[in-house]
Amino acid sequence: MPATADLPPLAVAVPLLGVAVLAVAGRWLPRTALDALATACAGAGVLVLAVLWARTGPQERVVSWLGGWTPGGGHSVGIVLVADRLGGGLALLAAVLVLAVLCYAWRYFEEPAGRHAGVFPALLLLFQAGMCGFALTGDLFDAFVFFELMGAVAYALTGYRIEDPRPLQGAIAFGVVNSLAAYCSLLGIGLLYARTGELGLAQLGEALDRRAASGGGGPDALLLCAFVLVLAGPLVKAATAPFHFWLPDAHAVAPSPVCMLLSGVMVELGIYGVARIHRVVFAGPGGLPDDAVRDTLLTAGVVTALVGAVMCWQQRHLKRLLAFSTVGHVGLFLVGVALLTPAGLTGSAVYLAGHAGAKAALFGLTGVLLDRYGSVDEHGLYGRARELRLPGLLFGVGALALAGLPPFGTGLGKALAEEAAGERSGLLPVVFVLVSAVTGGAVLRAALRVFGGVGVRPSEHPEQAATSGEGEEPEVRGPGRRPPAPMVAVPALLLTGCLAVGAVPGVAGALAEAATAFTDRPGYLADTLTGTAPATPGPVPGAAWTASGTALGLLSALLAAALATAAVRRRHRRGPGRLHRVVVLPLRRLHSGLLGDYVAWLTLGLAALVVALAARL
């Protein structure tokens, strides 16, 4: 086994090597061999990251300077990978999900023979390399490179069925909005480089602190603009409002295995990027005041959570429903991160780990419906999937997991984040309960209608016709067949993983230790620049179930069940109510599907962040 310092670069190199082999071997090997080869490469990546996690102590960091270009006098032109328990754990989560998707999609697509064979698994491995590199890098410019590698692959995977104009349109909107955000990030990196002459995260943070200590003054317009611009890319990838419009459009047309990765880990990497960049670069004396950052990000998180929940409830297209659910939960993740405390970050980390399993499983089960019936429309599928008993049971369990039902990991993460948020404001736990209940209730409503035929048959409404999921092209070769075993087994295992995060003793505790080390900024700077970190981490927050957390989890699950039951029993009214006209319809109109509107919201959102931060300085 390689030395520990060699493991971070190996975690990125292994999937890249697999891509190269698939690109060459795809011309000669049969499809089964290509799938087996891709699965073996993904499994090797999981093994490398699992060993890295095991060898990294709770308060340690594994620092790898590629090519031996170590710092001299605090400066370096080398590329550094820094693996702590939180970054390494997120990279491991990404690799595990890629492996799960490869198993789920075993011979999923009928790819053309010849030189193009093996493209889909090769793209998944390239996606894994980008995600792992972003989670492990300690250099801001290389974070941009890995993030855009991940994004470019995501665009290609979203529009994989290029013969269908809908995936192509979704991929173009996805690509344009995210590419514009990437240009903003690159401009912000340029501003920071102009001020400090550095690109490494640790070097940037130390240079800003040194400038402040030498009388360089407090935060100014350049630093404020650089902060907002650099975070543009991560915030757009994370689908934070008002940057979220691309996400439901992309999820509605992307292949189901791709949605498992987009919602399961890619958007979460955006939240991780916000937390890492702020903590290392901008959280010191040379950065921005914590109060300004906290209030701004808390507001963005709450708005994102509420918008996602309201729009999730309005959907009948199951992929869009799940996509808006992701938006709502991303808002809750951002609230936990925005608290800028180890307790809040612990809650978000546990929540994120549980959500990855639950949401990937739900998208996988939606793929089963598309495979068998060629539809993902909640109304059109009413009662048609009664025969799919196990997928229906798993879909209902996933809905309750999203609602925060104990002892799932989503429930424990929600409870920990609620408790930490409640110390900041008594209204924040209410947001957690409502958003979890509404998103979980929407998914449970779909499960009752589609797999159980429960309640009144939904009546057609003219304004909903355009948002239906009827007429979708099956993603596999044999629509109407029985679901292949991997398409059910993989979601079952993912839901088991979600349960393990909340029920297995020690999992949440390990994430709490990782979150505490993550917030240890002096330790990160010292480990990266000199290799000798001071023992400065604070106390590890609690990460166990409490009576209040269990009660709120049960409450949100009961509310979800009540909302779902009321929805399936309720007959369609002739006209929308006042609340629907005042709140819901205007919000639905904002999601126009027009690329120009999305670009305008990107510009407006960045301007709003600048104004909000400037008002707090």
C-alpha positions in Angstrom: 0.0 0.0 0.0 1.4 3.4 -0.9 2.5 5.9 1.8 -0.3 8.0 3.2 0.9 11.2 1.5 0.6 9.4 -1.9 -3.1 8.5 -1.4 -4.7 11.9 -2.2 -3.2 12.2 -5.7 -3.8 8.5 -6.2 -7.5 9.1 -5.4 -7.7 11.4 -8.4 -5.3 9.5 -10.7 -7.1 6.1 -10.4 -10.4 7.2 -12.1 -8.4 9.2 -14.6 -6.4 6.1 -15.5 -9.7 4.2 -15.8 -10.9 6.9 -18.3 -7.8 6.5 -20.4 -8.1 2.7 -20.5 -11.8 2.9 -21.4 -11.1 5.4 -24.2 -8.6 2.9 -25.7 -10.2 -0.4 -24.9 -13.7 0.8 -25.9 -12.8 0.1 -29.5 -12.2 -3.6 -28.9 -13.8 -4.8 -25.7 -17.5 -5.9 -25.4 -19.9 -3.8 -23.4 -19.9 -6.2 -20.4 -16.1 -6.1 -20.1 -16.2 -2.3 -20.3 -18.8 -2.1 -17.5 -16.8 -4.5 -15.4 -13.6 -2.5 -16.0 -15.3 0.8 -15.0 -16.7 -0.7 -11.9 -13.3 -2.1 -10.9 -11.7 1.3 -11.3 -14.5 3.0 -9.3 -14.0 0.3 -6.6 -10.3 0.9 -6.6 -11.0 4.6 -6.0 -13.3 3.8 -3.1 -10.6 1.6 -1.6 -7.9 4.3 -1.8 -10.2 6.9 -0.2 -11.3 4.5 2.5 -7.7 3.8 3.4 -7.0 7.5 3.4 -9.9 8.1 5.7 -8.7 5.4 8.1 -5.1 6.7 8.1 -6.2 10.3 8.8 -6.7 11.1 12.5 -9.7 13.1 13.7 -7.5 16.2 14.1 -4.9 15.4 11.3 -4.5 16.5 7.7 -2.6 14.6 5.0 -0.7 17.1 2.9 0.6 16.1 -0.5 2.7 18.6 -2.5 2.7 17.2 -6.1 6.1 16.9 -7.6 7.8 17.8 -4.3 7.2 21.6 -4.8 7.0 22.3 -1.1 6.7 25.9 0.2 9.8 28.0 0.7 9.5 30.9 3.1 5.8 30.5 3.1 5.5 30.7 -0.7 5.1 28.0 -3.3 4.2 27.6 -6.9 3.3 23.9 -6.3 0.0 22.1 -6.3 -1.1 20.9 -2.9 -3.8 18.4 -1.9 -4.9 18.6 1.7 -7.1 15.7 3.0 -8.8 16.1 6.4 -11.5 14.0 7.7 -14.3 16.1 6.2 -12.8 16.7 2.8 -11.6 13.1 2.5 -15.0 11.9 3.7 -16.8 13.9 1.1 -14.5 12.5 -1.6 -15.2 9.0 -0.3 -18.9 9.7 -0.5 -18.6 10.9 -4.1 -16.6 7.8 -5.0 -19.1 5.5 -3.3 -22.0 7.1 -5.2 -20.2 6.7 -8.5 -19.6 3.1 -7.8 -23.3 2.7 -6.9 -24.4 4.4 -10.1 -22.1 2.2 -12.2 -23.7 -0.9 -10.6 -27.2 0.6 -11.0 -26.5 1.4 -14.7 -24.9 -1.9 -15.5 -25.6 -2.2 -19.3 -28.2 0.6 -18.7 -27.7 2.3 -22.1 -27.4 0.8 -25.5 -24.3 2.6 -26.6 -23.1 2.5 -30.2 -20.4 0.0 -31.0 -17.0 0.9 -32.3 -14.9 3.8 -31.1 -17.7 5.4 -29.1 -18.4 2.4 -26.8 -17.8 2.9 -23.1 -18.4 6.6 -23.2 -21.0 6.7 -20.4 -18.9 4.8 -17.8 -15.8 6.8 -18.8 -17.7 10.1 -18.2 -18.8 8.8 -14.8 -15.2 8.1 -13.9 -14.1 11.5 -15.1 -16.9 13.0 -12.9 -15.5 11.1 -10.0 -12.0 12.5 -10.6 -13.3 16.0 -10.7 -15.3 15.6 -7.5 -12.5 14.0 -5.6 -10.0 16.6 -6.7 -12.2 19.4 -5.7 -12.9 17.9 -2.2 -9.1 17.4 -1.6 -7.4 20.4 -3.2 -5.8 23.0 -1.2 -5.3 25.5 -4.0 -8.0 27.9 -5.1 -7.2 27.9 -8.8 -7.0 24.1 -8.9 -10.4 24.0 -7.0 -11.7 26.1 -10.0 -10.1 23.6 -12.5 -11.5 20.5 -10.7 -14.9 22.2 -10.3 -15.1 23.0 -14.0 -13.9 19.5 -15.0 -16.8 18.2 -12.9 -19.2 20.7 -14.5 -18.1 20.0 -18.1 -18.7 16.3 -17.5 -22.1 17.0 -15.9 -23.1 19.0 -19.0 -22.2 16.1 -21.2 -24.0 13.6 -19.0 -27.1 15.8 -18.8 -27.3 16.0 -22.6 -26.2 12.4 -23.1 -29.2 11.5 -25.3 -28.3 14.1 -27.8 -30.8 12.9 -30.4 -33.6 14.2 -28.1 -33.8 18.0 -28.1 -35.0 18.2 -24.4 -31.8 16.9 -22.8 -29.8 19.0 -25.2 -31.7 22.2 -24.1 -31.3 21.3 -20.5 -27.6 20.7 -20.8 -27.2 24.1 -22.6 -29.0 26.0 -19.9 -27.0 24.1 -17.3 -23.7 24.8 -19.1 -24.3 28.5 -19.8 -25.4 29.5 -16.3 -22.7 27.5 -14.6 -20.0 28.7 -17.1 -20.9 32.3 -16.4 -20.6 31.6 -12.7 -17.3 30.0 -13.4 -16.1 33.2 -15.2 -17.1 35.2 -12.1 -15.1 32.8 -9.9 -12.1 33.1 -12.1 -12.4 36.9 -12.0 -12.5 36.8 -8.2 -9.4 34.5 -8.1 -7.7 37.1 -10.2 -8.6 39.9 -7.8 -7.2 37.9 -4.9 -4.0 37.1 -6.8 -3.5 40.7 -7.7 -3.7 41.6 -4.0 -1.6 38.8 -2.5 0.3 37.1 -5.3 -0.9 33.7 -4.0 -3.3 31.1 -5.2 -3.1 28.4 -2.5 -5.9 28.6 0.1 -3.6 28.6 3.0 -1.2 31.1 1.4 -4.1 33.4 0.5 -5.4 33.3 4.1 -2.0 34.0 5.6 -1.2 36.8 3.1 -4.5 38.6 3.9 -3.8 38.2 7.7 -0.3 39.5 7.2 -1.6 42.5 5.3 -4.1 43.3 8.0 -1.4 42.9 10.8 0.9 45.3 8.9 -1.7 48.1 8.8 -3.2 47.3 5.4 -6.6 48.2 6.7 -9.8 46.3 7.0 -12.0 44.7 4.3 -12.4 46.9 1.3 -14.4 46.9 -1.9 -11.8 44.6 -3.7 -11.9 42.0 -1.0 -15.7 42.1 -0.8 -16.1 41.7 -4.5 -13.5 39.0 -4.6 -15.4 37.0 -1.9 -18.7 37.2 -3.8 -17.2 36.5 -7.2 -15.2 33.5 -5.9 -18.2 32.0 -4.3 -20.4 32.5 -7.4 -19.3 29.1 -8.8 -19.9 27.1 -5.7 -23.2 28.8 -4.9 -24.5 28.2 -8.5 -23.4 24.6 -8.4 -25.2 24.3 -5.0 -28.4 25.7 -6.6 -28.7 28.4 -4.0 -31.6 30.8 -4.7 -31.7 32.8 -6.9 -29.0 30.7 -8.7 -31.1 27.5 -8.7 -33.2 27.8 -11.8 -30.9 25.5 -13.9 -31.2 22.6 -11.5 -34.8 21.4 -12.0 -34.5 21.9 -15.8 -31.4 19.8 -15.9 -32.7 17.0 -13.6 -35.9 16.8 -15.6 -34.1 15.7 -18.7 -30.9 14.1 -17.4 -30.7 10.3 -17.3 -31.7 8.9 -13.9 -28.2 7.6 -12.9 -26.9 11.1 -13.6 -29.5 12.7 -11.4 -28.4 10.3 -8.6 -25.0 12.0 -8.8 -26.1 15.6 -9.4 -28.5 15.7 -6.4 -26.6 13.1 -4.3 -23.2 14.8 -4.2 -22.5 17.5 -6.8 -24.7 20.2 -5.3 -23.4 19.3 -1.9 -19.9 19.9 -3.1 -20.9 23.5 -3.8 -21.9 23.9 -0.1 -18.6 22.4 0.9 -16.7 24.8 -1.4 -18.5 27.8 0.2 -17.5 26.5 3.7 -13.9 25.7 2.8 -13.1 28.9 0.9 -14.6 31.1 3.6 -13.0 29.3 6.5 -9.5 29.2 5.1 -9.2 32.4 3.1 -11.8 34.9 4.5 -12.4 33.9 8.2 -9.2 35.4 9.6 -8.4 39.0 10.7 -7.6 39.9 7.1 -10.9 38.7 5.8 -14.6 39.6 6.3 -16.3 40.0 9.6 -18.1 36.8 10.7 -21.4 38.6 11.5 -21.6 39.9 8.0 -21.0 36.6 6.4 -23.2 34.7 8.8 -26.3 37.0 8.3 -25.9 37.0 4.5 -25.5 33.3 4.1 -28.3 32.5 6.7 -30.7 34.7 4.7 -29.7 32.9 1.5 -30.1 29.5 3.1 -33.6 30.3 4.5 -34.8 31.7 1.2 -33.4 28.8 -0.7 -35.1 26.3 1.6 -38.5 27.9 1.4 -38.4 28.4 -2.3 -37.4 24.8 -2.8 -40.2 23.5 -0.5 -42.9 25.5 -2.1 -41.9 24.6 -5.7 -41.4 20.9 -4.7 -45.0 20.7 -3.6 -46.3 22.1 -6.9 -44.6 19.5 -9.1 -46.2 16.4 -10.7 -43.1 15.6 -12.8 -41.2 13.3 -10.4 -37.8 14.3 -11.4 -38.6 18.0 -11.0 -40.2 17.2 -7.7 -37.1 15.6 -6.4 -34.9 18.3 -7.9 -36.8 21.0 -6.0 -36.6 18.9 -2.9 -32.8 19.0 -3.3 -33.0 22.8 -3.6 -35.0 22.9 -0.3 -32.5 20.7 1.5 -29.5 22.6 0.1 -30.9 25.6 1.8 -31.0 23.8 5.1 -27.4 22.6 4.6 -26.4 26.2 3.9 -28.1 27.4 7.1 -26.0 24.9 9.2 -22.8 26.0 7.4 -23.7 29.7 7.8 -23.8 29.5 11.6 -20.0 29.3 11.4 -19.8 27.0 14.4 -18.6 23.4 14.7 -22.1 22.4 15.9 -23.8 23.8 12.8 -21.2 22.3 10.5 -21.6 19.0 12.2 -25.4 19.0 11.6 -24.9 19.9 7.9 -22.3 17.2 7.5 -24.5 14.5 9.0 -27.5 15.8 7.1 -25.6 15.8 3.8 -24.3 12.3 4.3 -27.8 11.0 5.0 -29.4 13.0 2.2 -27.0 11.7 -0.4 -28.2 8.1 0.2 -31.9 9.0 0.4 -32.0 11.3 -2.7 -29.8 9.0 -4.9 -32.1 6.1 -4.0 -35.2 8.1 -4.8 -33.9 9.1 -8.2 -32.9 5.5 -8.8 -36.4 4.3 -8.0 -37.8 7.0 -10.4 -35.6 5.4 -13.0 -37.4 2.2 -12.4 -40.7 3.8 -13.2 -39.3 5.4 -16.3 -37.8 2.0 -17.3 -41.1 0.2 -17.0 -43.7 2.7 -17.9 -42.0 5.4 -20.0 -43.4 8.1 -17.7 -42.5 10.0 -14.5 -45.8 11.8 -14.2 -47.4 11.5 -10.8 -50.9 11.9 -12.2 -50.5 9.7 -15.3 -48.9 6.9 -13.2 -51.8 6.9 -10.7 -52.1 3.3 -9.4 -50.1 1.8 -12.3 -47.1 0.7 -10.2 -49.1 -1.3 -7.6 -47.2 -4.4 -8.8 -43.9 -2.9 -7.9 -44.2 -3.6 -4.2 -40.6 -3.4 -3.1 -39.8 -0.3 -5.1 -43.0 1.3 -3.7 -42.0 0.4 -0.2 -38.5 1.9 -0.7 -39.9 5.0 -2.3 -42.1 5.6 0.8 -39.2 4.9 3.1 -37.1 7.4 1.2 -39.9 10.0 1.5 -40.0 9.6 5.3 -36.2 9.8 5.4 -36.3 13.1 3.6 -38.9 14.3 6.2 -36.4 13.6 9.0 -37.8 10.5 10.5 -35.6 9.0 13.2 -33.3 7.1 13.2 -32.3 8.0 9.6 -29.2 10.1 9.0 -31.2 12.8 7.5 -33.2 13.0 10.8 -30.1 13.1 12.9 -28.5 15.7 10.8 -31.7 17.8 10.8 -31.9 17.5 14.6 -28.2 18.6 15.1 -28.6 21.5 12.7 -31.9 22.5 14.3 -30.4 22.6 17.7 -27.4 24.7 16.6 -29.7 27.0 14.6 -32.1 27.4 17.5 -29.3 29.0 19.5 -29.1 31.7 16.9 -32.8 32.2 16.3 -35.9 30.4 17.6 -37.5 30.7 14.1 -34.8 28.6 12.3 -36.0 25.3 13.8 -39.4 26.1 12.4 -37.9 26.4 8.9 -36.2 23.0 9.3 -39.5 21.3 10.3 -41.6 22.9 7.6 -39.2 22.4 4.7 -38.5 18.8 5.7 -42.3 18.1 6.1 -43.3 19.7 2.8 -40.6 18.1 0.7 -41.0 14.7 2.4 -44.8 15.0 2.1 -44.6 15.8 -1.6 -42.5 12.6 -2.2 -44.8 10.6 0.0 -47.9 11.9 -1.9 -46.3 10.7 -5.1 -45.6 7.3 -3.6 -49.2 6.9 -2.3 -50.6 7.8 -5.7 -48.2 6.0 -8.0 -47.5 2.8 -6.1 -50.7 2.5 -4.1 -53.4 4.2 -6.1 -54.5 5.8 -2.9 -57.1 8.5 -2.7 -58.9 10.4 -5.5 -57.6 10.1 -9.0 -55.9 13.4 -9.8 -57.9 15.5 -12.2 -56.2 17.3 -15.1 -55.6 21.0 -14.9 -54.7 23.0 -18.0 -51.8 24.9 -16.4 -50.2 21.7 -15.2 -50.1 20.0 -18.6 -46.8 21.5 -19.6 -45.1 20.3 -16.4 -46.3 16.7 -16.6 -43.8 13.8 -17.0 -45.8 12.0 -19.6 -44.3 11.1 -22.9 -40.8 10.6 -21.6 -38.5 8.4 -23.6 -37.5 5.2 -21.8 -33.8 5.3 -20.9 -33.2 1.6 -21.5 -33.8 -0.9 -24.2 -36.7 -2.9 -22.8 -39.6 -0.7 -21.5 -42.2 -2.8 -19.7 -39.8 -5.5 -18.5 -39.4 -6.4 -14.8 -36.9 -4.1 -13.2 -33.4 -5.5 -13.3 -32.1 -6.5 -9.8 -29.4 -3.8 -9.6 -32.0 -1.1 -10.2 -33.8 -2.1 -7.0 -30.9 -3.4 -5.0 -28.7 -0.3 -5.3 -31.5 2.1 -4.0 -32.1 -0.4 -1.1 -28.4 -0.3 -0.2 -28.3 3.5 -0.4 -31.3 3.8 1.9 -29.6 1.4 4.2 -26.6 3.7 4.2 -28.8 6.7 5.0 -30.1 4.7 8.0 -26.6 3.7 9.1 -25.5 7.4 9.3 -28.2 8.0 11.9 -28.4 4.7 13.7 -24.8 3.3 13.8 -23.0 4.6 16.9 -19.8 6.5 16.0 -20.7 7.6 12.5 -22.1 11.0 13.5 -19.4 11.3 16.2 -16.7 10.9 13.6 -18.3 13.6 11.5 -18.5 15.9 14.5 -14.7 15.4 15.1 -14.1 16.1 11.4 -16.2 19.3 11.5 -14.3 20.5 14.6 -11.0 20.0 12.8 -12.5 21.7 9.7 -13.1 24.9 11.6 -9.5 24.8 13.0 -8.1 27.5 10.6 -4.7 27.9 12.3 -4.2 24.2 12.2 -5.0 24.1 8.5 -2.6 26.9 7.7 0.2 25.5 9.8 -0.2 21.9 8.4 -0.2 23.1 4.8 2.6 25.6 5.0 5.0 24.2 7.6 3.7 20.6 8.3 3.4 21.3 12.0 -0.1 22.2 13.2 -0.7 23.7 16.6 -3.2 21.9 18.8 -6.0 24.5 18.6 -9.3 22.7 17.8 -12.1 23.4 20.2 -14.4 21.0 22.0 -16.2 18.5 19.8 -20.0 19.1 19.7 -22.4 16.4 20.6 -23.7 14.3 17.8 -26.2 12.0 19.4 -30.0 11.8 19.4 -31.7 14.0 21.9 -35.3 14.1 23.1 -36.0 17.4 21.4 -34.3 16.3 18.2 -36.3 13.0 18.1 -39.5 14.8 18.8 -39.0 17.4 16.0 -38.0 14.6 13.7 -41.2 12.7 14.5 -43.2 15.9 14.2 -41.9 16.7 10.7 -42.5 13.1 9.6 -46.1 13.2 10.9 -46.7 16.5 9.2 -45.4 15.0 6.0 -47.7 12.1 6.3 -50.6 14.4 7.1 -49.9 16.6 4.1 -49.6 13.6 1.8 -52.8 12.1 3.1 -54.7 15.3 2.7 -53.4 15.9 -0.8 -54.4 12.4 -2.1 -57.9 12.7 -0.6 -58.5 16.3 -1.8 -60.5 16.8 -4.9 -59.3 19.5 -7.3 -60.9 22.9 -6.7 -62.1 25.0 -9.6 -60.0 28.0 -8.8 -56.7 28.6 -6.9 -57.0 30.1 -3.4 -55.7 33.4 -2.4 -52.4 32.1 -1.0 -51.8 30.2 -4.2 -52.4 33.3 -6.3 -50.3 35.6 -4.2 -47.3 33.3 -3.5 -47.3 30.2 -5.6 -48.2 31.4 -9.0 -45.7 34.3 -9.1 -43.0 32.0 -7.9 -43.9 29.5 -10.6 -43.8 32.2 -13.2 -40.3 33.1 -12.2 -39.2 29.6 -13.2 -39.8 30.5 -16.8 -37.3 28.1 -18.5 -35.8 31.0 -20.4 -32.1 31.1 -20.3 -32.0 34.9 -20.4 -34.1 35.1 -17.3 -31.7 32.7 -15.5 -28.7 34.9 -16.5 -30.5 37.9 -15.2 -31.2 36.2 -11.9 -27.5 35.3 -11.6 -26.5 38.9 -12.1 -29.2 40.1 -9.6 -28.2 37.5 -7.0 -24.5 38.5 -7.1 -25.4 42.1 -6.8 -27.7 41.4 -3.8 -24.9 39.5 -2.1 -22.6 42.5 -2.5 -25.1 44.9 -1.2 -26.0 42.7 1.8 -22.4 42.2 2.8 -21.5 45.9 2.3 -24.4 46.9 4.5 -23.0 44.8 7.3 -19.4 46.1 7.1 
